[in-house]
């Protein structure tokens, strides 16, 4: 696990202080790789690398890696879990290796297969391979987007910058730092940025399951894998549930075994849910880790469940309690490490969970991805009344009932049911988070920061790729391509790397995904239960209490803290500031805050989202100037 930076020179060519620039960019991401550093420069490119040693701890594992003839140069971040198999095949073809690393397998594989090596990799990765003869760069990212990879040519001389974290770009003098106005409104709705373009204008995320070729200032992007489920909408399941349960058990067991490969100590995150519990039980590490909230122990504390299961498994559980003061004291650091604003409450405890784990191990396994693959979210569940009764009425009758029922500010449950039943999933589901509805997000922003692009518009291209499939398959596909890389995996990577900790996610394995694609809808989610087949598979490994426990997410008392001092007053001061007035209707902001404090409504998530954005802007556009050229918001669109 590591981090890298790089830039291909533009019209200004190589700058006189190139070494200082590269060193500064690498220092920005030293948390990703504190063990060693490496660089490569020529007349066209500069590459910088920071290493966190995991496999082959010797100097032979240092990067950059080179092809045998020196033509190709590579920097790589991630882990390849099938590297031993690939290595064996390449050795049979006559390739020699100087290390025991998975990294070297990629560049030897590139020598043999060219870009096709990307599709052969099983793991989490982002890398750059530079062809010194053709002056061409290959940038690639893993199929799920577990590892981040950013790029931009929004520079004063047309140079291309790329790397593991956006913050490294700030130290390049040709980078133009400007706010992407189009990201604010979607963020207020989704709680994270669902766009390919980041909050920094002209800075993009390479999409998961894609690689990019860059040569002579031109980009070509190629999709090499797809995560669509098998379309079985027209026929029932061909096998009983036990057939799929056995496939799940074999697939996940193998994946956990591969993800446990390491030359350093490995632990696991453990909550009270089935996903992390199953991973922990299969891994059998020496230690598991969990966090809770002492002030709200009865409402937000999964450490009791984690400690209980750890005792049954014979594992030491290390837990830590977090206070509101600790959370807000560290919030600036948390947002800094994220690169972009993200209002997911769970990021706060995740920061402290990674901190705790990093004090004890260098690698940790987590349960991310099980919900998206196996149907774990309540959004996926039709209610019993909907599925078995109401939705069996003719569509015309349902539409008639919907028209008869009044909407009002607080529509009745029957009205909500009637509306859902006549609304296509493409219009009512945007993923697992919804903070401000589109209209409210549009209205709360000042006019120059509003966007005409709705959440439905953003999701439409993904739905189009699975048109005709079941509603469940459509929702899972959307989450796998938007919610998971944009929020879940981004926070997992950034919060673990903030503490120089490698986080691995065995559910998000290519072979597990290929297996999960064929599980029929009825064995994923029903009106009565989520993750039907996965839970049944877990019963052979876990006590029944854990296999059947309802999903809780990562419960966090932030909405309660927002009503308390000093947090309420600090946020109020921010909402009253000139900065808030630049972006938002301040009167509405302050009313939201007051209504929440008086418990007229639970508006904590909306308040927190606005506060996170303002804090992020303060960190990156007011406090941190770096060496780059910074544009004010009003000039960013004409730079």
C-alpha positions as CSV (number, residue, x, y, z in Angstrom):
1,X,0.0,0.0,0.0
2,X,1.5,3.3,-1.1
3,X,0.9,6.5,-2.9
4,X,2.3,8.2,-5.9
5,X,2.4,11.5,-7.8
6,X,3.4,12.3,-11.3
7,X,3.3,14.9,-14.1
8,X,4.0,14.9,-17.8
9,X,5.5,18.3,-18.8
10,X,3.5,20.8,-20.8
11,X,4.6,23.8,-22.8
12,X,7.0,25.0,-20.1
13,X,8.8,21.6,-20.2
14,X,10.8,20.6,-17.2
15,X,11.0,23.3,-14.6
16,X,14.3,24.4,-13.1
17,X,13.1,23.5,-9.6
18,X,11.6,20.2,-10.6
19,X,13.2,18.3,-7.8
20,X,11.8,20.7,-5.1
21,X,8.4,20.5,-6.7
22,X,8.4,16.7,-6.8
23,X,9.7,16.5,-3.2
24,X,6.9,18.8,-2.0
25,X,4.2,16.8,-3.8
26,X,5.5,13.6,-2.3
27,X,5.7,15.1,1.2
28,X,2.0,15.9,0.9
29,X,1.2,12.2,0.8
30,X,3.9,10.9,3.1
31,X,1.1,9.4,5.3
32,X,0.4,6.9,2.5
33,X,3.9,5.6,2.5
34,X,6.2,6.6,5.4
35,X,8.7,3.7,4.9
36,X,10.6,4.9,1.8
37,X,10.5,7.1,-1.2
38,X,11.6,6.8,-4.9
39,X,11.6,9.1,-7.9
40,X,12.1,8.9,-11.7
41,X,12.5,11.9,-14.0
42,X,13.4,12.3,-17.7
43,X,12.9,15.0,-20.3
44,X,9.1,14.4,-20.4
45,X,7.9,13.1,-17.0
46,X,8.5,13.2,-13.3
47,X,7.3,10.3,-11.0
48,X,7.3,10.2,-7.2
49,X,6.5,7.3,-4.9
50,X,5.9,6.8,-1.2
51,X,6.0,3.2,0.2
52,X,4.2,1.5,3.0
53,X,5.9,-1.9,3.2
54,X,3.6,-4.9,3.3
55,X,4.9,-7.6,1.0
56,X,8.7,-8.2,0.6
57,X,9.9,-5.7,3.2
58,X,13.4,-5.5,1.7
59,X,14.7,-2.7,-0.5
60,X,14.0,-4.9,-3.5
61,X,10.4,-3.9,-3.1
62,X,11.1,-0.1,-3.5
63,X,9.6,1.7,-6.5
64,X,9.7,2.8,-9.2
65,X,9.9,-0.6,-11.0
66,X,11.5,-0.9,-14.4
67,X,11.1,-3.3,-17.3
68,X,14.1,-5.5,-18.0
69,X,15.3,-3.3,-20.8
70,X,14.5,0.0,-18.9
71,X,11.9,1.0,-21.5
72,X,8.9,1.0,-19.0
73,X,8.8,2.7,-15.6
74,X,6.0,2.0,-13.1
75,X,4.6,3.4,-9.8
76,X,1.8,1.4,-8.2
77,X,-0.5,1.7,-5.2
78,X,-2.5,-1.3,-4.0
79,X,-2.3,-5.1,-3.6
80,X,-2.6,-7.8,-6.2
81,X,-4.0,-11.0,-4.7
82,X,-3.4,-13.3,-7.7
83,X,0.2,-12.2,-8.1
84,X,1.6,-15.6,-7.3
85,X,-0.3,-17.2,-10.1
86,X,0.6,-14.5,-12.6
87,X,4.2,-14.7,-11.4
88,X,4.3,-18.4,-12.0
89,X,2.9,-18.0,-15.6
90,X,5.4,-15.2,-16.4
91,X,8.3,-17.2,-15.1
92,X,7.2,-20.1,-17.4
93,X,7.5,-17.6,-20.2
94,X,11.0,-16.8,-19.3
95,X,10.6,-13.7,-17.1
96,X,13.0,-13.2,-14.2
97,X,12.1,-11.4,-11.0
98,X,14.3,-9.4,-8.6
99,X,11.8,-9.2,-5.7
100,X,8.9,-11.1,-4.1
101,X,6.5,-8.2,-4.5
102,X,3.1,-8.1,-6.3
103,X,4.2,-4.8,-7.8
104,X,6.9,-6.4,-10.0
105,X,4.3,-8.8,-11.5
106,X,2.4,-5.9,-13.0
107,X,5.3,-4.5,-15.0
108,X,6.5,-7.9,-16.1
109,X,2.9,-8.6,-17.1
110,X,2.8,-5.4,-19.0
111,X,5.9,-6.4,-20.9
112,X,4.1,-9.6,-22.0
113,X,0.5,-8.5,-22.4
114,X,0.5,-4.8,-22.8
115,X,-2.7,-3.0,-21.6
116,X,-4.4,-6.4,-21.3
117,X,-2.6,-7.0,-18.0
118,X,-5.1,-4.7,-16.4
119,X,-8.0,-7.2,-16.9
120,X,-5.9,-10.0,-15.5
121,X,-5.3,-8.4,-12.1
122,X,-7.3,-9.5,-9.1
123,X,-7.0,-6.9,-6.4
124,X,-7.1,-3.2,-5.5
125,X,-4.8,-0.9,-7.5
126,X,-4.0,2.3,-9.2
127,X,-0.8,2.7,-11.2
128,X,1.0,4.5,-13.9
129,X,3.3,2.9,-16.5
130,X,5.4,5.2,-18.6
131,X,6.8,4.2,-22.0
132,X,10.0,6.1,-22.4
133,X,10.2,5.3,-26.1
134,X,6.6,6.1,-27.2
135,X,6.3,8.9,-24.6
136,X,3.0,7.4,-23.5
137,X,1.5,6.8,-20.1
138,X,-0.9,4.1,-19.0
139,X,-3.0,5.0,-15.9
140,X,-5.2,2.2,-14.5
141,X,-7.7,1.8,-11.6
142,X,-9.2,-1.3,-10.1
143,X,-12.7,-2.6,-11.0
144,X,-14.4,-1.3,-7.8
145,X,-12.5,1.9,-7.3
146,X,-11.0,0.8,-4.0
147,X,-7.8,2.8,-4.7
148,X,-8.1,6.4,-5.8
149,X,-6.5,7.9,-8.9
150,X,-6.9,11.6,-9.9
151,X,-5.7,13.5,-12.9
152,X,-5.9,17.0,-14.4
153,X,-4.6,19.1,-17.3
154,X,-6.1,22.2,-15.8
155,X,-2.7,23.8,-15.7
156,X,-1.0,27.0,-16.9
157,X,1.1,25.1,-19.5
158,X,-1.1,22.1,-20.4
159,X,0.9,19.7,-18.3
160,X,-0.9,16.5,-17.0
161,X,-0.8,15.9,-13.2
162,X,-1.9,12.7,-11.7
163,X,-1.7,10.9,-8.4
164,X,-3.2,9.2,-5.4
165,X,-4.5,12.4,-3.7
166,X,-5.6,15.7,-5.0
167,X,-3.7,17.6,-2.3
168,X,-0.4,16.8,-3.9
169,X,-1.4,18.9,-6.9
170,X,-1.4,22.0,-4.7
171,X,2.4,22.1,-4.6
172,X,2.8,22.2,-8.4
173,X,3.2,25.8,-9.5
174,X,1.4,25.2,-12.9
175,X,-1.7,23.7,-11.3
176,X,-4.7,26.0,-11.3
177,X,-6.7,25.6,-8.1
178,X,-10.3,26.6,-8.7
179,X,-13.7,25.6,-7.2
180,X,-15.9,23.4,-9.4
181,X,-19.2,25.1,-8.8
182,X,-21.1,22.3,-10.4
183,X,-20.2,19.9,-7.6
184,X,-21.8,21.8,-4.7
185,X,-25.5,21.1,-5.4
186,X,-25.1,17.4,-6.1
187,X,-23.0,17.2,-2.9
188,X,-25.9,18.7,-0.9
189,X,-28.2,16.0,-2.2
190,X,-25.9,12.9,-2.2
191,X,-23.7,13.9,0.8
192,X,-20.6,13.2,-1.4
193,X,-19.6,14.3,-4.9
194,X,-21.1,11.8,-7.4
195,X,-19.5,13.5,-10.4
196,X,-16.3,12.4,-12.2
197,X,-15.0,15.9,-11.9
198,X,-14.0,16.7,-8.4
199,X,-14.6,19.8,-6.2
200,X,-11.4,21.1,-7.8
201,X,-12.2,22.4,-11.3
202,X,-10.7,20.3,-14.0
203,X,-9.5,17.6,-11.6
204,X,-11.1,14.2,-12.5
205,X,-11.3,10.7,-10.9
206,X,-10.4,8.0,-13.3
207,X,-13.5,5.8,-13.2
208,X,-13.3,2.3,-11.6
209,X,-12.7,-0.5,-14.1
210,X,-11.1,1.9,-16.5
211,X,-7.6,2.6,-17.8
212,X,-6.4,5.7,-19.7
213,X,-3.8,6.1,-22.3
214,X,-2.2,9.5,-22.5
215,X,0.1,10.6,-25.4
216,X,0.9,13.9,-27.1
217,X,-1.7,15.7,-24.9
218,X,-4.5,13.3,-25.9
219,X,-6.5,11.0,-23.6
220,X,-8.1,7.7,-24.5
221,X,-10.2,5.9,-21.8
222,X,-11.1,2.2,-21.9
223,X,-13.5,0.3,-19.8
224,X,-12.2,-3.2,-19.1
225,X,-14.8,-4.8,-16.8
226,X,-18.5,-4.4,-15.9
227,X,-20.3,-5.1,-12.6
228,X,-23.9,-5.7,-14.0
229,X,-25.8,-8.6,-12.4
230,X,-27.0,-11.4,-14.6
231,X,-30.5,-10.5,-15.9
232,X,-32.8,-13.2,-14.6
233,X,-36.0,-11.1,-14.5
234,X,-37.8,-13.4,-17.0
235,X,-37.1,-16.7,-15.3
236,X,-37.1,-18.1,-11.7
237,X,-34.0,-19.4,-9.9
238,X,-32.6,-22.5,-11.4
239,X,-31.2,-23.9,-8.2
240,X,-32.3,-23.9,-4.5
241,X,-30.8,-21.5,-2.0
242,X,-28.3,-24.1,-0.7
243,X,-26.6,-24.2,-4.0
244,X,-25.8,-20.5,-3.8
245,X,-25.0,-20.7,-0.2
246,X,-22.2,-23.2,-0.9
247,X,-20.9,-21.0,-3.7
248,X,-20.8,-17.9,-1.4
249,X,-19.0,-19.8,1.4
250,X,-16.3,-21.2,-0.9
251,X,-15.8,-17.8,-2.7
252,X,-15.6,-15.6,0.4
253,X,-13.4,-18.1,2.3
254,X,-10.9,-18.1,-0.6
255,X,-11.0,-14.3,-0.8
256,X,-10.4,-13.8,2.9
257,X,-7.5,-16.2,2.7
258,X,-5.9,-14.2,-0.2
259,X,-6.6,-10.9,1.5
260,X,-4.7,-12.1,4.5
261,X,-1.4,-12.4,2.6
262,X,1.1,-10.1,4.3
263,X,4.6,-9.9,5.7
264,X,3.3,-7.6,8.5
265,X,0.6,-8.0,11.2
266,X,-3.0,-8.2,10.1
267,X,-6.2,-7.4,12.1
268,X,-9.8,-6.8,11.4
269,X,-12.5,-4.2,12.0
270,X,-15.5,-5.6,13.9
271,X,-18.9,-4.2,14.6
272,X,-22.1,-6.0,15.6
273,X,-23.1,-6.7,12.0
274,X,-22.8,-9.9,9.9
275,X,-20.3,-8.5,7.3
276,X,-17.4,-7.6,9.5
277,X,-18.2,-10.5,11.8
278,X,-18.0,-13.0,9.0
279,X,-14.7,-11.6,7.8
280,X,-13.3,-11.7,11.3
281,X,-14.4,-15.2,11.9
282,X,-12.9,-16.5,8.7
283,X,-9.7,-14.5,9.2
284,X,-9.1,-15.4,12.8
285,X,-6.7,-12.5,13.5
286,X,-5.0,-11.9,16.8
287,X,-6.9,-8.6,17.2
288,X,-10.1,-7.0,16.2
289,X,-10.9,-3.3,16.5
290,X,-14.1,-1.3,17.3
291,X,-15.2,2.1,18.5
292,X,-18.2,3.5,20.4
293,X,-19.5,6.7,21.9
294,X,-19.5,6.8,25.7
295,X,-21.9,9.8,26.0
296,X,-24.5,7.9,24.0
297,X,-23.6,4.4,24.9
298,X,-27.1,3.1,25.0
299,X,-27.9,4.5,21.5
300,X,-24.6,4.3,19.6
301,X,-22.4,1.5,20.9
302,X,-21.5,-1.6,18.9
303,X,-18.4,-2.3,21.0
304,X,-20.3,-4.6,23.3
305,X,-21.3,-6.9,20.4
306,X,-17.7,-6.8,19.0
307,X,-16.2,-7.7,22.4
308,X,-18.7,-10.5,22.9
309,X,-18.0,-12.1,19.5
310,X,-14.3,-11.7,19.9
311,X,-14.5,-13.6,23.2
312,X,-16.4,-16.4,21.5
313,X,-13.8,-16.5,18.7
314,X,-10.8,-16.3,21.0
315,X,-9.7,-13.0,19.6
316,X,-8.4,-9.9,21.6
317,X,-10.8,-7.0,20.9
318,X,-9.4,-3.5,21.3
319,X,-12.0,-0.7,21.5
320,X,-12.1,3.0,22.1
321,X,-14.7,5.5,23.0
322,X,-15.0,8.8,21.2
323,X,-16.4,12.1,22.6
324,X,-18.0,14.9,20.8
325,X,-15.1,17.2,21.7
326,X,-12.6,14.7,20.2
327,X,-14.7,14.4,17.0
328,X,-14.9,18.2,16.4
329,X,-11.3,18.8,17.4
330,X,-10.2,16.4,14.7
331,X,-12.7,17.4,12.0
332,X,-10.4,19.7,10.1
333,X,-7.8,16.9,9.8
334,X,-10.5,14.5,8.7
335,X,-11.7,16.8,6.0
336,X,-8.2,17.6,4.9
337,X,-7.4,13.9,4.4
338,X,-10.6,13.4,2.4
339,X,-9.6,15.9,-0.3
340,X,-13.2,16.6,-1.0
341,X,-16.1,17.3,1.3
342,X,-18.1,14.3,2.4
343,X,-21.0,14.5,4.9
344,X,-21.2,10.8,5.8
345,X,-21.5,10.7,9.6
346,X,-19.6,7.5,9.7
347,X,-16.3,9.1,8.5
348,X,-15.8,10.5,12.0
349,X,-15.7,7.2,13.9
350,X,-13.9,5.6,11.0
351,X,-11.0,8.0,11.4
352,X,-10.6,7.0,15.1
353,X,-11.1,3.3,14.3
354,X,-8.2,3.4,11.8
355,X,-6.1,5.4,14.3
356,X,-6.7,2.6,16.9
357,X,-5.9,-0.2,14.5
358,X,-2.7,1.5,13.2
359,X,-1.3,1.5,16.8
360,X,-1.4,-2.3,16.7
361,X,-1.2,-3.6,13.1
362,X,-0.3,-2.4,9.6
363,X,-3.0,-4.2,7.6
364,X,-6.7,-4.5,8.5
365,X,-9.6,-6.3,6.8
366,X,-13.1,-4.8,6.7
367,X,-16.6,-5.8,5.6
368,X,-17.3,-3.1,3.0
369,X,-19.1,-4.2,-0.2
370,X,-21.3,-7.0,1.2
371,X,-24.4,-4.9,1.1
372,X,-23.9,-3.8,-2.5
373,X,-23.1,-7.4,-3.7
374,X,-25.6,-9.4,-1.7
375,X,-28.5,-7.0,-1.2
376,X,-28.0,-5.6,2.3
377,X,-29.8,-2.2,2.3
378,X,-33.3,-1.5,3.4
379,X,-33.8,0.6,0.3
380,X,-33.6,-2.6,-1.7
381,X,-36.5,-4.2,0.2
382,X,-40.1,-3.8,-1.0
383,X,-42.4,-3.7,1.9
384,X,-44.6,-6.8,2.5
385,X,-47.7,-4.8,1.7
386,X,-46.2,-3.4,-1.5
387,X,-44.9,-6.7,-2.8
388,X,-47.7,-9.1,-1.9
389,X,-50.8,-6.8,-2.2
390,X,-50.7,-3.2,-3.4
391,X,-48.3,-3.7,-6.4
392,X,-50.6,-6.5,-7.7
393,X,-53.3,-3.9,-8.4
394,X,-53.4,-2.8,-12.1
395,X,-51.2,0.2,-12.8
396,X,-54.1,2.3,-13.9
397,X,-55.8,1.8,-10.6
398,X,-52.7,2.6,-8.6
399,X,-52.3,5.8,-10.6
400,X,-55.9,6.7,-9.9
401,X,-55.5,6.1,-6.1
402,X,-52.3,8.2,-6.2
403,X,-54.2,11.2,-7.8
404,X,-57.0,11.0,-5.3
405,X,-54.8,11.1,-2.2
406,X,-53.6,14.6,-1.1
407,X,-49.8,15.2,-1.0
408,X,-49.4,18.0,1.6
409,X,-46.3,18.8,3.5
410,X,-46.4,15.6,5.4
411,X,-48.0,13.0,3.1
412,X,-49.7,10.0,4.7
413,X,-48.1,6.6,4.6
414,X,-50.7,5.5,2.2
415,X,-49.9,8.4,-0.1
416,X,-46.2,7.6,0.1
417,X,-47.0,4.0,-0.7
418,X,-49.2,5.0,-3.7
419,X,-46.6,7.4,-5.0
420,X,-43.8,4.8,-4.8
421,X,-45.8,2.2,-6.6
422,X,-46.3,4.4,-9.7
423,X,-42.8,6.0,-9.8
424,X,-40.1,4.2,-11.7
425,X,-37.0,3.2,-9.7
426,X,-34.9,5.5,-11.9
427,X,-36.8,8.5,-10.6
428,X,-37.0,7.6,-6.9
429,X,-33.6,6.0,-6.1
430,X,-30.3,7.9,-6.2
431,X,-28.3,5.6,-3.9
432,X,-28.0,5.1,-0.2
433,X,-27.8,8.8,0.8
434,X,-30.2,11.7,0.4
435,X,-29.6,14.9,2.4
436,X,-31.3,17.8,0.6
437,X,-33.9,16.9,-2.1
438,X,-33.0,18.5,-5.4
439,X,-35.3,21.4,-5.1
440,X,-34.2,22.3,-1.6
441,X,-30.5,22.0,-2.5
442,X,-31.2,24.3,-5.4
443,X,-33.0,26.9,-3.3
444,X,-30.6,27.1,-0.4
445,X,-27.7,28.0,-2.7
446,X,-27.1,31.5,-4.1
447,X,-27.9,31.7,-7.8
448,X,-24.4,31.5,-9.2
449,X,-23.7,28.2,-7.4
450,X,-26.9,26.5,-8.5
451,X,-26.9,23.7,-11.0
452,X,-29.6,22.6,-13.5
453,X,-28.4,19.0,-13.3
454,X,-30.7,17.0,-11.0
455,X,-29.8,13.8,-9.1
456,X,-31.9,11.9,-11.6
457,X,-29.8,13.3,-14.5
458,X,-26.6,12.1,-12.7
459,X,-27.9,8.6,-12.2
460,X,-29.5,8.2,-15.6
461,X,-26.4,7.0,-17.5
462,X,-25.9,4.1,-15.1
463,X,-29.5,3.1,-15.2
464,X,-29.4,3.1,-19.0
465,X,-26.7,0.4,-18.9
466,X,-29.0,-2.0,-17.1
467,X,-32.3,-1.0,-18.7
468,X,-34.8,-3.9,-18.6
469,X,-33.3,-5.5,-15.5
470,X,-35.1,-5.9,-12.2
471,X,-35.4,-2.9,-9.8
472,X,-33.1,-4.6,-7.3
473,X,-30.4,-5.2,-10.0
474,X,-30.7,-1.6,-11.1
475,X,-30.3,-0.2,-7.5
476,X,-27.4,-2.5,-6.8
477,X,-25.7,-1.5,-10.1
478,X,-26.1,2.2,-9.3
479,X,-24.7,1.7,-5.8
480,X,-21.8,-0.3,-7.1
481,X,-20.9,2.5,-9.6
482,X,-21.8,5.7,-7.8
483,X,-22.3,5.3,-4.0
484,X,-19.6,2.8,-3.3
485,X,-16.6,4.5,-5.1
486,X,-17.8,8.0,-4.4
487,X,-18.4,7.6,-0.7
488,X,-17.8,4.2,0.9
489,X,-14.5,3.3,-0.6
490,X,-13.2,6.8,-0.7
491,X,-13.6,7.3,3.0
492,X,-12.2,3.8,3.7
493,X,-9.0,4.6,1.7
494,X,-8.5,8.1,2.9
495,X,-9.1,7.4,6.6
496,X,-6.9,4.3,6.7
497,X,-4.1,6.0,4.7
498,X,-4.3,9.0,7.0
499,X,-2.8,6.6,9.6
500,X,-0.5,4.7,7.3
501,X,-2.8,1.7,7.5
502,X,-3.6,-0.7,4.7
503,X,-7.4,-1.5,4.6
504,X,-8.5,-4.5,2.5
505,X,-12.0,-5.4,1.5
506,X,-12.4,-9.1,0.7
507,X,-16.0,-8.9,-0.3
508,X,-14.9,-6.5,-3.1
509,X,-13.0,-9.1,-5.0
510,X,-13.4,-9.7,-8.7
511,X,-14.1,-13.4,-8.3
512,X,-16.6,-12.8,-5.5
513,X,-18.4,-10.3,-7.7
514,X,-18.5,-12.7,-10.6
515,X,-20.1,-15.3,-8.3
516,X,-22.5,-12.8,-6.8
517,X,-23.7,-11.7,-10.3
518,X,-25.5,-15.0,-10.7
519,X,-27.4,-15.0,-7.4
520,X,-31.2,-14.7,-8.1
521,X,-33.0,-11.7,-6.7
522,X,-35.0,-13.8,-4.3
523,X,-31.9,-15.0,-2.6
524,X,-30.5,-11.5,-2.1
525,X,-33.3,-9.4,-0.8
526,X,-37.0,-10.1,0.2
527,X,-39.6,-8.1,2.0
528,X,-38.7,-9.9,5.1
529,X,-34.9,-10.1,5.0
530,X,-31.8,-8.6,3.5
531,X,-28.7,-10.6,2.3
532,X,-30.8,-13.8,2.4
533,X,-28.2,-16.2,1.0
534,X,-25.2,-14.5,2.7
535,X,-26.8,-14.7,6.1
536,X,-27.5,-18.4,5.6
537,X,-23.9,-18.9,4.6
538,X,-22.8,-17.0,7.7
539,X,-24.8,-19.4,10.0
540,X,-22.1,-22.1,9.5
541,X,-19.4,-19.7,10.8
542,X,-21.2,-17.3,13.2
543,X,-23.6,-17.6,16.1
544,X,-27.2,-17.1,14.9
545,X,-27.5,-13.8,16.8
546,X,-24.8,-12.3,14.5
547,X,-25.9,-14.0,11.3
548,X,-29.4,-12.5,11.6
549,X,-28.7,-9.2,13.2
550,X,-30.3,-6.2,11.4
551,X,-27.9,-3.8,9.6
552,X,-27.1,-0.7,11.7
553,X,-24.5,1.0,9.5
554,X,-22.0,2.9,11.6
555,X,-24.3,4.8,14.0
556,X,-22.9,8.2,15.1
557,X,-24.4,10.8,17.5
558,X,-23.4,13.8,15.4
559,X,-27.0,15.1,15.1
560,X,-27.2,15.2,18.9
561,X,-23.8,16.9,19.3
562,X,-25.1,19.7,16.9
563,X,-27.6,20.7,19.6
564,X,-24.9,20.9,22.3
565,X,-22.3,23.5,23.2
566,X,-19.8,24.5,22.1
567,X,-20.6,22.8,18.8
568,X,-23.9,24.6,18.2
569,X,-22.3,28.0,18.7
570,X,-19.3,27.2,16.5
571,X,-21.6,26.1,13.7
572,X,-23.8,29.1,14.1
573,X,-20.8,31.4,13.9
574,X,-19.8,29.7,10.6
575,X,-23.3,30.1,9.2
576,X,-23.3,33.8,10.1
577,X,-19.9,34.3,8.4
578,X,-19.2,36.1,5.1
579,X,-18.0,32.8,3.7
580,X,-21.5,31.2,4.2
581,X,-23.1,34.3,2.7
582,X,-21.0,33.8,-0.4
583,X,-22.6,30.4,-1.1
584,X,-25.9,30.1,0.8
585,X,-29.1,31.7,1.8
586,X,-28.0,32.5,5.4
587,X,-31.5,33.1,6.7
588,X,-32.5,29.5,5.7
589,X,-29.3,28.1,7.1
590,X,-29.8,29.7,10.5
591,X,-33.4,28.6,10.6
592,X,-32.4,25.0,9.9
593,X,-30.0,25.2,12.8
594,X,-32.5,26.7,15.2
595,X,-35.3,24.2,14.2
596,X,-32.9,21.4,14.8
597,X,-31.8,22.7,18.2
598,X,-35.3,23.1,19.3
599,X,-36.1,19.5,18.0
600,X,-38.8,20.7,15.7
601,X,-37.2,18.4,13.1
602,X,-34.1,16.2,12.7
603,X,-32.1,18.4,10.4
604,X,-28.7,17.3,11.6
605,X,-27.6,15.8,8.3
606,X,-28.4,18.9,6.3
607,X,-26.7,21.2,8.9
608,X,-23.6,18.9,9.0
609,X,-23.4,18.8,5.1
610,X,-23.3,22.6,4.8
611,X,-20.8,22.9,7.7
612,X,-18.5,20.3,6.2
613,X,-18.5,22.1,2.8
614,X,-17.7,25.4,4.5
615,X,-14.9,23.9,6.6
616,X,-13.5,22.1,3.5
617,X,-13.4,25.4,1.5
618,X,-11.7,27.2,4.5
619,X,-9.0,24.5,4.6
620,X,-8.2,24.3,0.9
621,X,-9.0,27.8,-0.5
622,X,-8.3,30.1,2.5
623,X,-5.7,28.4,4.7
624,X,-3.7,26.3,2.2
625,X,-2.3,28.2,-0.7
626,X,0.5,25.8,-1.7
627,X,2.5,26.7,-4.8
628,X,-0.3,26.6,-7.2
629,X,-2.3,29.4,-8.9
630,X,-5.5,29.9,-6.9
631,X,-8.6,31.4,-8.6
632,X,-11.4,33.0,-6.7
633,X,-14.9,31.4,-7.2
634,X,-16.2,34.2,-9.4
635,X,-13.2,33.9,-11.8
636,X,-12.9,30.1,-11.9
637,X,-15.2,29.6,-14.8
638,X,-13.3,32.0,-17.1
639,X,-9.7,31.0,-16.2
